[in-house]
Amino acid sequence: MIRGNWRGRMRRSNYPAEMLAVLAKELRVELRSRVALNAVGLFALAILIAVSYQIGPYTISPAERPFLLSALLWIILFFAASSGLPRVFVKEEDSQTAKTLRLASRPMAVFGGKLLFNLLLLVVMKALIVPLFCLLMGFEIAGVAGLMLLMATGAFSLAAATTLVAAIISRSSGSSTLFVVLTVPLVLPLLVVLIQGTRAAATTPPLTAVLPSLLPALSLGMATLLASAFLFPVVWHD
Amino acid sequence: MTKDVLRKAWPWALAIWMVAVIWGAFFYAPSARGFKGESARIVFFHVPQAWVAVLAFCVNLWASLRYLRNRNPLDDARAAAAARLGLVFCLLATVSGSLFAGIMWNSFWNWDPREVSIVILLLVYAAYFALREAVHDEERRGVLAGAYAVLAFVTMPFLVFVIPRVYWSLHPDTIINTRGVIGMEAGMLQVLLASLVGFTGLFFWLYSLEVRLAGIRLSRQRRREE
């Protein structure tokens, strides 16, 4: 009876529903333990405190501030994110639930759900860290709307580039050091573009100021998303 | 029989070609205007090295895709061989570019967009080997390294074509520039093209040696397992 119902549900379920089910499972597990959130939040906070204590808002001249603070902001965001993003797949191997997940969901739904979870994690982290960074470092932003758009695009592109790498390292040694080693070369062009955009948003109010950075960041995100979606089933079922 | 003769003649023909390229680079090609001393002659070696680094990346992609489709261990060996040679040529291109920068701009490293893009390419190759070292199971190593190679290749057009053209660069104009004009004298262009052919031949010769060696190793391993 139970088996029949399960089969019926599987037949009815479609990709978006399966994806959301994986996302809901990820959120439930995360809210129970809060490991990724704590790791990302505390890591970001610790670096931010160290940086603001050493550099602070007044040691950098106002002319140099947009250049240095834009780069510092993205370095903090990226390294803080890299402490939490790989967990989405590593924890499945650690707790030996990966095989069950392989049986319960199709690869694309798993990839979509995990990608959405990483995206949410990045959005939450940025919502906490970016205002705090601006406050502690005296980073004045002329184009707030442009910066928000850039942060959203950056979160999407970072999640797209790192989710497959998280799956790859979970199938190898599972070490977060390897995650950073593999991710840095992939996201460096993206970070360069995002830093340029943040600098433009800090100095120029109109939204159009960030467009030259927004378009390459978005296209890089889309390209890595498509490649990751194509490759994920191979990595997941190797 | 013919294949054997060709295989034996190929390295000799390549050696003669490369000697001719070196001679042409120093004695046939005219001096370039607007450069310090004879520093521009490094272009006959630097550009082909960078070209081979990108070509090796393409061969690595081709072999990785083949491996992901048919799981033939020789394709994984092909991918690794291409990446290994790509890493060497990438390193040579970085060093030769840095020497040119040292002479022209009195600084060996300037964080020019093209310098950054070649360093990122170098990091991609290094990360590829770090991943290979981290996986012990051979089939899984091939799959994971292949997937990473394909993902890394997606970012390559941004590194090689977008970033150097979007941001201001100290780097001299490309051979065929944005106006679609070849900004090089005929003698220099002839030597550069000959060098490109020579370096491509050198890459494929070294690549074929590596693949043959891997093939022998694999067949020996198979025999031992039987």
Interface residues (C-beta under 8 A of the other chain):
Chain A: A161 L164 V165 I168 I169 R171 S172 S173 S175 L178 V181 L182 V184 P185 L186 L188 P189 V192 Q196 P212 P216 L220 A223 T224 L226 A227 S228 F230 L231 V234 V235 D238
Chain B: L68 V116 S117 I120 L121 L123 V124 A126 A127 A130 L131 A134 V135 E139 R140 V143 L144 G146 A147 Y148 V150 L151 A152 V154 T155 F158 L159 V162 I163 V166 Y167
